[in-house]
Amino acid sequence: MTTAAVVALGGGHGLHASLSALRHVVDDLTAVVTVADDGGSSGRLREEFGVLPPGDLRMALAALCGDDEWGQTWAQVLQHRFAGQGDMRGHVTGNLLIVSLWEQLGDHVAALDWVGRLLGAAGRVLPMALTPLVMTAQVKGAEPDRPDDVTTVRGQVAVATSGGQILSVALDPPDPTPCVEAVAAVRDADWVVLGPGSWFTSVIAHLLVPELCRALVETRARVVVVLNLAPQDGETPGFDQADHLAALLEHAPELQIHTVLADVRSVRDHDVLRAAVESAGARLVVADVAADDGAPRHDPSKLAAAYSVVMGPPEHPGIHPRGPQG
């Protein structure tokens, strides 16, 4: 367990996996979470109450629950989704709890801290901004009959399922109110972790909040980028690992990356990725971090081992700072 202060940015299942790993590695952990979701339970609560979408925040809190009976029970309660045929169908317990505390306290950060205390969470969860956001994207070929046309797609769900090639993403409003605690955490961190996750809507989204992006560029923390295991339909079809890195740097060209972490079996061309990483002034760490069942998701235990290496001693059997040798 390292005493370094670590901030992990992302959303959804990718951030959940990263936090599930990091809570076993560091004792000072903060999650900064995207708040542009407009689908499912989060979208319904956002529309009805005018609040931040709570779903990704809830998943981050669940990931920080302990492995004991208390932690696992509360993690399951937090993630419970109601069935039935009525108005409650599809809502998630944790979403309702978070929105209830927001209404009671009138303070996004204080409410999330209270939920964390209830769960015994091994870290803090913060939103990347305090303004409900609409994600937009410039998409080429969103209309199948006009493959060369570039159109503007609005809404996170629409962007993530656009079907065309995403050229760039933006936020509306373009200068949202940042979470000052999140900005401060990034500036004070020893390590910052970006990814894995839906690349445009969960990872790059953080770079679109101007003050948060400035903190990421100016922080003295070492920035780790965790690459996805496979292209994602709707967001990154046809992308290889080098394409993911390029898209990130296109949205934040001044970002200084210390380490790029990739899964050993997911890299299509090690030479191409190594060249892209070195061009960005970073080091490449290649390790076995994928789930054994073949699904395109990171295994938290393997990811924890990789994080221990990245944030600790430089040498470790089976993990290569610049990719496989020979």
N, C-alpha and C positions, 0 to 999 in steps of 0.2 A: 504493500500500500504506500503510494507516494503522497507527500504533503503538498505537492504542486496544486495550484488553483487552476482548474480546467473549466472551460466554457464550451458546451456543445450546441451547435446551431442546426436546426432542421425542422422536421415535422413528420407526423405519421409513423409508419412502421419502421422506416429507416432510423429515425431518431430514437424510437423505442429500443431497437436493437443496440444502438450505440450507447445509450444510457444504461441499459441492462448490463453492458460490459463494463463501462467506466465506473459504475458504483462499486465494483469489486477491485478497482485499481487505484482510485484517488479518494481522498477524504474531504476535498473541497470542490464540489461539483455544482455547476449551474447550467441549466438548460434554457436556451433562448429559442422561442418557438414561433413559427409562422402563424399569422392570424388572417389569412385571406380565404379560408374555406367557405364555400357557399352551398355545400351539398349535405344531404342526410339530416340527421338530428341537429348538427351544428348550424346548417343553413336555415332550418326552420326556427330555431331559437334566435338566431341573428335577425331574421326577418320580423319575428313577432315582438322581440324586446329591444332591438337596436343595440345589441351587445356584441362584443367580440365573439367570434366562433370558438366555442370551448373545446372542441373535439381533440385537436392536436395537443392542447395543454393537458387535457385529461390523460391522454396516452403517455405523455412524458411523466406525469405524476405516478401513473401505474408502474412505469418502468423503474422508478426509484423506490418502490416498496421493497421491504426486506424479504428474505427467504423463509422467515419464521412463520408461524401460524397467523399471527396478527397481520403481517405484511401481505401474505398471500391471500388471506381472506378479504382484506380491504381492496387489494388489486382486483380480485374477481368482482366484488361489489361495484367498484368504480367502472369496470368495463361491461357490466351487465346491460344487455339491450332488451327492452321490453318487446314481447310478442303480442298476440291478440290482434283484434281487428279495429280497435277504437283509436282515439286521438293520441294515445300514448305509444302506439305501435312505432317501433324504430327508434324511440328516444333511448338515451343511455343514462344510467343513474348518475355517473360522474358529471356529465354535462349539466344535469339539473342541479346537482349540488353546487357546482361552480357558479352557475348563474344565480342561484339563491343567495350565495354569499356576496356576489357582486351587488345584488339589489339591497342586501342588508347593510353592507359596509360602504358602498359607493366608491370602492377603491380596488382596482384590478389586482394590484400587487399584494395588498394586505389579504385579500380573499384567497389568493393562491397560496400564500404563506400559511393561512389557517388550514387549508386542505392538506398541505404538506405536513403540518404538525399532527393532524388527525391520523394520517397514514403512517407517520414515522418515516417519512421519505428521506432518503440518503442524499439530499441535495435540494436545490431551489429551482423552481420553474417560473420563468418570466416570459411575457409576450414580447415579440420584437417591436411592436408599436401599440399605441393605445387607441388607435383609430381603426374602425372596421374598414377593411381594404377590399378593393376590387382589383383582381389581377387581369391584365390585358396582355395580348401577344400579337405580334406580327407573324402571320402564318402563311407560308407559301403552299398552295395546293389544297387549301381547306375544302374547296369545292372540287370534287373529283372530275367534273366536266371542264374545269378551268385550272389545270395543274400548274400553270405558270403565274397565276394571279396571286398577289399578296393582299390578304385581308386582315382586318383587326378583329380578334376574337376576345370577348369579354367574359370574365368569370372563371374562377379556378377550375371548376369541373369542366367547363367548355374548353379551356386551354388544355387540360390534361387529356381530353378525348378528342382533340381537334382533327386528328387523322392526317394532317398535312405536316410540313416541316416547319418547326418553330424557329424563327430567325432571331427574335429577341422578345423579352418580356418587360413589362413595366407595371407600376402600381397607380391606382387612382384612389385617393389623391396622390400626386407624385412626391409630396413632402409631408408624410403623415407625422403625427406627434409620436416621437420615439419613447420607448420606456427608458427612463433615465437610469434605472437600476441595471438594465441590460447593457446599456452603453458603458456604464462604469465597470461592470463585471468584465467586459471584453478588454477594456483598457488596463484593468488590474490583473488580468490572467497571466499565468505562465505558459499555458497551452490553450489553443483554440482549435476545435474540431468542426470541420464542415463536411456534411455528408455522413453516411449515405442517405438516399431517399429520392423521391421524385425530383429530378434534377432541376427543372425550371421552377416548379411551384412550391417546393419545400426547401431547396438548398439555395439556388440563386436568388430567390425572393428576399433573403436577408440583405443582399447587396443592393437592393433597390430602395432601402430606407436610408436616406442620405447621411444622417448622423451616425447610424450604426455602421454603415459602410466606411465612413471616415475613421471610426474607432478601429475597425478591422484593419484598415490600411496603416494607421498610426501606432497601433499597439506594439509593445515590445514582446508580446507573447509569440511563441512559435506556432505557426498555423499548420495544421494537419488536414489534408483533404483525403477523405475516404471515398474511393471510386465505387460506383455501382457495379454489380456483378454482370448485368446484361442490359441491353437496350430495353426501354419501356415503351410499349405501344401507346401512341398518342402523344408522348412527350419527346422521346429520343429514339425513334425507329431508325435502325441502321447505324447507330452510334457505336464506336468502339471506345476504349478507355481514354485514348488521346483526345477524341472528340469531346468527351465530357469535360476534360481539363480545359480545352480551348474555349468551350462555351462559358465556363466559369470566368476565365480571364478576359473574355470579350466584355463581360459586364462589370468587371473590376480590374482593369489592366494594371493598376498600381498595387494590387494585393501581392504581398511577399509571402510565398509559400515555403515552409521549411521541409515538409515531408508529404509525399503522396503515397498512400497505402492502397495496394491493389491485391486482389485474390489471385493466387498462382494459376488456377485453372481457368480463370475468366479472361485473362489477357490474350488477345488474338495475336498480337505481334509485339514481343518484348522489346525489340530494337526500336520500333516506332514510338512506343510508350516511353522508353528510357530517354530517347532524344527529346521528346516533348517535355518531359519532367526536367531534364537538365537545362533545356532552353528557358524554362521558367525559373531557373536558379534553385531548384529544390532537389532533394534526394528521393529516390524511389525505394520503397520497401515492399517486397512481394512476399506474401504469406498465405497459408491455408486459412481462410476466414469464412468460407461458405458452408452452409448447412450440408450435412451428409446425405440428405434425401434428394438432392438434385434440384431443389427449388431455388429460384434466384433470390435468396435472402441470406443475410449474414448470421452466422452462429454466434450468439453472445459470448460463449465460453472461449471460442477461438479468437474472437475479436478482442476479448480482455487480454489474452496472452499477447496478441500483437501490439495492443496499446502499451502493455508493460514494457515491451521491447523498445517501441518508438520513444517512450518517455523515460526510458532507463538506460541501461548499458547498451553500447552500440552493437555488440555481437550476440548472436543467439543461434543455436543450431536450427537449420531449416528455414531461417528467415534471412533474406539477403538484402542488405541496404541498397544494392543497385540491380536487383533482379537475379534470376537463376544464373549460376556460373556454368561455363562449359558448353 
